[in-house]
Structure formats: C-alpha cells, structure tokens
Amino acid sequence: MIGLVLAAGAGRRLRPYTDALPKALVTVDGDATIMDISLRNLAAAGLSEVTIVVGYRADAVEERVPAFQEKYGVKISLVHNDKAEEWNNAYSLWLARDHFARGALMVNGDTVHPVSVEHTLLANRGPAVLLAIDDRKKLADEEMKTVFNAEGQLTRITKLMDPSAASGEYIGATIIEPSTAGGLADALKATWELDPNRYYEDGFQEYADRGGEVRGVTIGEVSWVEVDNHEDLARARDIACRY
C-alpha cells in the first residue's frame, strides 16, 4: 500500500498565498505546510512510498521533493495533471489509477488532520473503499455529506443535500484496496467523461451505484479542517500546532 496525496488544485480563494504556490504548500505551523502534515502522517502510519498528484504550480512541489523525501523517509512519485486549472478532481484521482492499483491511503492535499485519522482507517480495513467520516460536526451547505444504509454501505455522497439527512461528513481521507481499484478507476473515468467538473466523490457514488462496496469509519472527536479560504486557514493554523 502507498500513500496518495491529491494536490493539483490552485486554491484561488487563498490568494495571495496561492499566487505562486499550490494550496498544499501554504504554511500552517511555522514553516510546516499542509503537505508537510500529509507526508508526516502517512510516514507515521508506516507508508514508505507516496504518490502526489500535482497540477497548478507543480514546479514548486517538484523543487521540494528531495527535502520531503529526506525529512519524512518516503519515496515520492509525482503524477502530473495538465487539466488541473480547468477540470475538477475526479480526473486527478483517475490519473493516479496505476498507483492506487497497489492499494492506497489517500488524503486531500488541503486537509489538516492528526495521524489518528490514518490509524483509524488502517485499523478498519476490509474489502471496500473506506471513507473517514466525521459524525460529530454540525453540517452546512459546503460540506461533503454522506448517507449509509443499515448495512453500512454508502448510498449517497454529495454537497447537494439537506444536512439534517446526512450520516456525517467525508473528511477527505480514504483507503482504496487493490481489489477495489479497477472498478473505482472505471467509475472515475465515467464520472469525468460525463462532466469534467465533477468531484472524485461523485466517482465514489458511481462506484457504489454499480455495486461496489463503499463504507465509512467514524474518526471520533478530532480537530481537523479542509482549507478552502482564509477563515479555514486561520483555523488550520490554530489546530496544526497541537498535533
């Protein structure tokens, strides 16, 4: 199993920090970036190989690869998304299909969370795509909301639903098992071919709708944040120093 980080986005709502850097390289704890936290967590979870999907300002990530490898003791491979500023992230995840075919613990490159999330996912592995779910947070319109049936299978994942009907929020961390990788890659391809502006979570929905097993595991009382705007960044800087 490898680590996988999706870090191709431009992060326009974080300008001017992202004028010359991808969102994943914005600092949140002294000199430590969001990417530092992602790599530190994956290494602490026992993963020695990490694939990073890059796009916007990929050169800035490329320049730091040697230092990241030395600091975290991981071997890093890059996958280049040449559509990162035009298309959404279903395409980004699909581009990494040959990498996640080995199995992957995937994290969004704009999420700040403690390594307990990775440990929780790894401790609950099974024959399914496994999603990290926050069932404690009060949900609003922007969150990626989920619904699971009585058997624990995903039935819906979308931002476009009534928060009161949701089981919780998907936090942007997933285990993709080798046995699920081929079917998920096909579902992702169908997703971005239908509409390149769709999220990879729409690919999870497609995979589940095709009969693929997608389950969730709750992360407990964890401080985390998806960094989309300046308010989120302030929150990330407040919590990252506690890890």
FIKE-139897 format. One record per residue (C-alpha): residue number from 0; residue in one letter; z, x, y negated. Coordinates in steps of 0.05 Angstrom, whole numbers, plus 5000, padded with zeros to 4 digits. Example, Ala and Ser with C-alpha at 12.3 -4.5 7.8 and 13.67 -1.06 7.14 Angstrom:
% residues 2
{0 A {5156 5246 5090}}
{1 S {5143 5273 5021}}
This chain:
% residues 243
{0 M {5000 5000 5000}}
{1 I {4983 5023 4930}}
{2 G {5007 5005 4860}}
{3 L {4957 4969 4816}}
{4 V {4962 4961 4740}}
{5 L {4915 4916 4700}}
{6 A {4909 4950 4632}}
{7 A {4839 4935 4606}}
{8 G {4856 4887 4550}}
{9 A {4850 4900 4476}}
{10 G {4914 4866 4453}}
{11 R {4886 4842 4387}}
{12 R {4949 4804 4368}}
{13 L {4987 4870 4368}}
{14 R {4946 4903 4314}}
{15 P {4954 4953 4281}}
{16 Y {4989 4984 4343}}
{17 T {4927 4970 4384}}
{18 D {4875 4993 4334}}
{19 A {4867 5058 4372}}
{20 L {4906 5044 4437}}
{21 P {4905 4993 4493}}
{22 K {4965 4947 4495}}
{23 A {4994 4984 4555}}
{24 L {5003 5047 4513}}
{25 V {5045 5014 4459}}
{26 T {5114 5044 4458}}
{27 V {5175 5002 4475}}
{28 D {5232 5051 4486}}
{29 G {5228 5115 4444}}
{30 D {5165 5150 4468}}
{31 A {5161 5108 4531}}
{32 T {5103 5059 4534}}
{33 I {5093 4995 4573}}
{34 M {5051 5037 4621}}
{35 D {5109 5086 4630}}
{36 I {5153 5029 4652}}
{37 S {5100 5002 4700}}
{38 L {5089 5071 4732}}
{39 R {5163 5086 4735}}
{40 N {5177 5021 4771}}
{41 L {5120 5030 4821}}
{42 A {5143 5101 4836}}
{43 A {5215 5078 4843}}
{44 A {5191 5025 4892}}
{45 G {5164 5080 4937}}
{46 L {5090 5077 4919}}
{47 S {5054 5144 4912}}
{48 E {4984 5121 4893}}
{49 V {4968 5077 4833}}
{50 T {4903 5048 4810}}
{51 I {4896 5029 4737}}
{52 V {4841 4982 4713}}
{53 V {4821 5006 4643}}
{54 G {4773 4980 4592}}
{55 Y {4790 4978 4518}}
{56 R {4803 5049 4494}}
{57 A {4801 5074 4565}}
{58 D {4797 5145 4538}}
{59 A {4869 5140 4514}}
{60 V {4893 5125 4584}}
{61 E {4848 5179 4615}}
{62 E {4878 5231 4569}}
{63 R {4948 5215 4594}}
{64 V {4934 5212 4668}}
{65 P {4954 5285 4683}}
{66 A {5020 5276 4646}}
{67 F {5033 5209 4680}}
{68 Q {5019 5239 4749}}
{69 E {5066 5297 4737}}
{70 K {5121 5254 4707}}
{71 Y {5122 5200 4760}}
{72 G {5098 5237 4821}}
{73 V {5040 5190 4834}}
{74 K {4966 5200 4844}}
{75 I {4927 5157 4794}}
{76 S {4857 5129 4802}}
{77 L {4821 5092 4746}}
{78 V {4774 5033 4752}}
{79 H {4731 5021 4690}}
{80 N {4718 4950 4665}}
{81 D {4658 4953 4618}}
{82 K {4667 4879 4602}}
{83 A {4740 4884 4581}}
{84 E {4727 4862 4509}}
{85 E {4681 4805 4529}}
{86 W {4709 4776 4594}}
{87 N {4777 4755 4619}}
{88 N {4819 4789 4673}}
{89 A {4793 4753 4735}}
{90 Y {4736 4803 4731}}
{91 S {4785 4861 4721}}
{92 L {4823 4846 4784}}
{93 W {4758 4835 4824}}
{94 L {4734 4904 4802}}
{95 A {4794 4934 4839}}
{96 R {4777 4898 4904}}
{97 D {4762 4962 4943}}
{98 H {4830 4989 4921}}
{99 F {4873 4927 4936}}
{100 A {4839 4921 5004}}
{101 R {4892 4971 5026}}
{102 G {4946 4925 5001}}
{103 A {4974 4929 4931}}
{104 L {5035 4915 4889}}
{105 M {5001 4893 4825}}
{106 V {5031 4887 4756}}
{107 N {5002 4866 4690}}
{108 G {4997 4924 4641}}
{109 D {5030 4883 4586}}
{110 T {5094 4862 4622}}
{111 V {5161 4895 4613}}
{112 H {5209 4882 4670}}
{113 P {5261 4920 4712}}
{114 V {5245 4951 4780}}
{115 S {5286 4896 4813}}
{116 V {5223 4854 4809}}
{117 E {5184 4904 4852}}
{118 H {5242 4909 4901}}
{119 T {5246 4833 4907}}
{120 L {5171 4828 4922}}
{121 L {5173 4883 4974}}
{122 A {5234 4853 5008}}
{123 N {5198 4786 5017}}
{124 R {5130 4810 5043}}
{125 G {5093 4766 5091}}
{126 P {5022 4744 5109}}
{127 A {5009 4716 5040}}
{128 V {4993 4733 4968}}
{129 L {5064 4735 4939}}
{130 L {5078 4719 4866}}
{131 A {5140 4738 4826}}
{132 I {5167 4674 4795}}
{133 D {5219 4662 4740}}
{134 D {5251 4595 4753}}
{135 R {5305 4603 4701}}
{136 K {5265 4607 4637}}
{137 K {5252 4546 4593}}
{138 L {5177 4538 4594}}
{139 A {5129 4521 4538}}
{140 D {5053 4516 4530}}
{141 E {5035 4591 4533}}
{142 E {5069 4608 4599}}
{143 M {5030 4614 4665}}
{144 K {5064 4556 4701}}
{145 T {5066 4545 4776}}
{146 V {5078 4490 4826}}
{147 F {5094 4500 4900}}
{148 N {5098 4446 4953}}
{149 A {5156 4433 5001}}
{150 E {5129 4485 5049}}
{151 G {5127 4538 4994}}
{152 Q {5052 4540 4986}}
{153 L {5022 4546 4916}}
{154 T {4989 4481 4895}}
{155 R {4977 4496 4821}}
{156 I {4979 4556 4774}}
{157 T {4957 4546 4702}}
{158 K {4979 4547 4630}}
{159 L {4950 4477 4622}}
{160 M {5003 4432 4650}}
{161 D {5067 4397 4629}}
{162 P {5123 4448 4631}}
{163 S {5171 4397 4660}}
{164 A {5127 4391 4722}}
{165 A {5128 4466 4737}}
{166 S {5168 4503 4790}}
{167 G {5172 4564 4745}}
{168 E {5131 4618 4710}}
{169 Y {5089 4671 4744}}
{170 I {5110 4736 4710}}
{171 G {5050 4780 4725}}
{172 A {5073 4816 4788}}
{173 T {5042 4804 4856}}
{174 I {5036 4832 4926}}
{175 I {4966 4829 4955}}
{176 E {4969 4841 5030}}
{177 P {4910 4875 5065}}
{178 S {4900 4812 5107}}
{179 T {4890 4770 5043}}
{180 A {4848 4820 5004}}
{181 G {4779 4799 5028}}
{182 G {4789 4725 5017}}
{183 L {4822 4738 4949}}
{184 A {4764 4782 4927}}
{185 D {4715 4727 4946}}
{186 A {4756 4676 4907}}
{187 L {4759 4721 4846}}
{188 K {4684 4731 4848}}
{189 A {4672 4656 4850}}
{190 T {4721 4648 4792}}
{191 W {4689 4697 4743}}
{192 E {4619 4678 4763}}
{193 L {4635 4605 4746}}
{194 D {4666 4626 4679}}
{195 P {4678 4699 4659}}
{196 N {4733 4676 4611}}
{197 R {4778 4654 4668}}
{198 Y {4844 4687 4687}}
{199 Y {4856 4722 4753}}
{200 E {4909 4668 4765}}
{201 D {4850 4620 4769}}
{202 G {4827 4664 4826}}
{203 F {4895 4654 4860}}
{204 Q {4884 4579 4852}}
{205 E {4815 4584 4882}}
{206 Y {4842 4625 4940}}
{207 A {4897 4574 4953}}
{208 D {4847 4516 4947}}
{209 R {4805 4550 5001}}
{210 G {4865 4550 5048}}
{211 G {4892 4619 5032}}
{212 E {4967 4627 5034}}
{213 V {4998 4639 4966}}
{214 R {5074 4638 4959}}
{215 G {5126 4654 4907}}
{216 V {5192 4690 4906}}
{217 T {5242 4679 4850}}
{218 I {5266 4741 4812}}
{219 G {5335 4716 4792}}
{220 E {5368 4726 4725}}
{221 V {5322 4782 4698}}
{222 S {5306 4802 4627}}
{223 W {5231 4810 4621}}
{224 V {5174 4796 4572}}
{225 E {5099 4792 4570}}
{226 V {5078 4829 4507}}
{227 D {5025 4788 4472}}
{228 N {5046 4791 4399}}
{229 H {5094 4825 4351}}
{230 E {5151 4778 4368}}
{231 D {5143 4796 4442}}
{232 L {5141 4870 4425}}
{233 A {5207 4865 4388}}
{234 R {5236 4831 4450}}
{235 A {5207 4885 4495}}
{236 R {5239 4939 4452}}
{237 D {5305 4904 4455}}
{238 I {5307 4898 4531}}
{239 A {5269 4961 4554}}
{240 C {5325 5007 4533}}
{241 R {5373 4971 4581}}
{242 Y {5334 4989 4644}}
